[in-house]
Amino acid sequence: MTIQANQANQADQQGIAAKTADEFLVTPESEVTPVLSVVMPTLNEEKGIVECIDWIKTAISELRVPTEIIVSDSSTDATPELARERGATVVTPDEPGYGYAYRYAFGKARGEYIAMGDADTTYDFKMIPQLLEPVQNGDADICMGSRLEGEIRDGSMPPLHKYVGNPLLTRFLNTFYGAGVSDAHSGFRVFTKDALETLELETTGMEFASEMIMEAGANDLTIEEVPIIYHEREGEETLDSFSDGWRHVRFMLVNAPDYLFSYPALLLVSVGAVLMSLSIAQLSIGGVNFGIQTMVGGSLLAIVGYQVWTLALFSSIAANPINKPDGVLVGMIREQFQLEHGASIGILAAAVGILYLGGVFGQWLFAGEAALPSATATLLASTVVVLGLQTVFGSFFMSMLADSS
C-alpha cells in the first residue's frame, strides 16, 4: 500500500470513528448526562486541539458511553472556535493559571469518570480506554499514563526533563508522600469524580500536577499506571523548566514539614551533641583532638538544629500542610502544649546556665583567671542559656499561633 493510500485509509477510519463518536458525544445543548468527562486546558493550542479532539472521539467510539469534552480555554487564537466546531464544551476560567484552568473545568464536569490531559498532542487520547479500565473495575481511584515506563518519541521531551527533572521530582514525591509511581508528573490521568471530591485542590500553577498526587496519597487513594506513548508537541512550549520545576519542589517541601524541618533538625542536633560530648570528654581519636573548636562547632549545630525543629512545631499549628508532621514529640507537644509548661522549662534551663556562668564570673572576679574552669564547660552552659531563652520566647509565639488558628 502506498503512503498516500495508507493516509487515506487512516483518514477514512478516523471519519468512521468520528461518526460513531458523535452519537455518544454530549454537547452543551444535550440533556444526556455524560458518563465520562474529558478535560483539557488550552492556551493558544490551535495547532493541536483538532487532533486531540479527533483522538478523543476515537476513544469514545471504542467506549460507546456518553462523553463530554470540556475545553478550559484562555486563548487569544482560534482554539475555542475550533473546539466548539467539533462538539466540545468551551469554558473560560475567570482567573489565570494551569492548575486553576483544570479546577474551573472540574467544577463543570458532570461525568462519573474524568479524564484529563494537555491539548498539545503530546498525550494520545486514543488510550483513554486503557486508563479508564482499572478505574471502572474498581482497581484504582486514579490511573495515570506513565511516559517513563512507556515510549517517549524523539523530540517530545528534552533530555533535561527525561533524565533529570521528571525522575528527580518523582523520587521526591515517592519519598515525601509515598506516591509509589514511576512518572508523577504525567498530565494524562483518569479518575472517578468521587475521588476528585476527596482532594482539597488549591494550587493554580504547574504544581497542580504534584498536588493531585500528594493529596491522593494523604487520602489513601489507590493509584495505578499504564505505559503510554508520549508524542512531540504541536505549538509553542509553555513550560519553563527551571521556574516550574522549582514551583514543584517548593510546593512539595512546604507541604512536608518533617522533611523540610524535623529531619534536618534531628541531624543537626545529633551531630552537635556528639561533637560537644567528644569535646567535654577531651577524647583523642586517630590523633585528632576534640577541644574548644569542636565545642564551638557542636554548640552552633545544636542551637541551629533546635531552632529549625521549632519551625516544624510552629508550622504544624500555623499551617495546614498536606503531609502533617508525624513525629512523636511534635505531635505530643502540639496536642498537650501549655504556655506555662514551655516557659517554665525554658526559664529553668536558662537559670541553670546563668547560675553556672555567674559562678564562673565570680571566680574570675575574686580569684583571677587561673581559677576559671574549662572553656568547654562554660560554652556548654552558654548553649543551655541560649536554648532555654529560645524555649521561653518560642513558647509565647506558639501560644499566639494557637490562639489565632
Buried (B, 14 or more C-beta within 10 A) or exposed (E): EEEEEEEEEEEEEBEEBBEBBBEBBBEEEEEEEBBBBBBBBBBBBBBBBBBBBBBBBBBBBBBEBBBBBBBBBBBEBBBBEBBBEBBBBBBEBEEEBBBBBBBBBBEEBBBBBBBBBBBBBBBBBBBBBBBBBBBBEEEBBBBBBBBBBBEBEEEBBEEEBBEEBBBEBBEBBBEBBEBBBBBBBBBBBBBBBEBBEBBEBEBBBBBBBBBBBBBBBBEEBBBBBBBBBBBEBBBEEBBEEEEBBEBBBEBBBEBBBBBBBBBBBBEBBEBBBBBBBBBBEEEEEEEEEBBEEBBBBBBBBBBBBBBBBBBBBBBBBBEEBBBBBEBEEBEEBBEEBEBEEBBBBBBEBBEBBBEBBEEBEEBEEEEEEEEBEBBBBBBBBBBBBBBBBBBBEBBEBBBBBBEEE
